[in-house]
Amino acid sequence: MNPSSSKPEAGQVIEISWADRWQVYRRLQELAIPCKCGTNQPLSAQINDVAAAIQLWSVVRQLTLGRRDLASWLEGCWQMRGETGK
C-alpha cells in the first residue's frame, strides 16, 4: 500500500490542560480509543462512533469538574434510574 495514497485518519483535537493530557491519553488507550499525544503537541483522538464520543466526554469531564459537581451529577443519575425502574 502506498502511504501517500492512504486516507488520513480523522482526529479530534482535545482542548485540555497540558498537565492532564497524559492522564486522558492513558485512559483513552485503556478504552481502546485510538489517540496520540506527542511532546509539546496537543492530544488528539480518533472518534469513530457515539460510544467513543461519550467515553471521551466522560474521561475529560472527570478531570475538569470538581468533586462536588461529579457527586451531584452521579446523584442525579441514581435518581433518574430509580424513577425509570418503577
Number of C-alpha atoms within 10 A of each C-alpha: 5 5 7 7 7 8 7 8 10 11 15 13 15 14 11 15 12 12 8 13 20 16 14 21 21 15 16 19 14 10 12 10 19 17 18 18 16 9 6 7 11 16 23 19 23 16 19 12 8 9 10 18 15 12 16 20 11 12 15 19 12 13 16 14 11 10 11 9 12 15 12 11 12 12 12 12 12 12 12 11 11 10 9 8 7 5
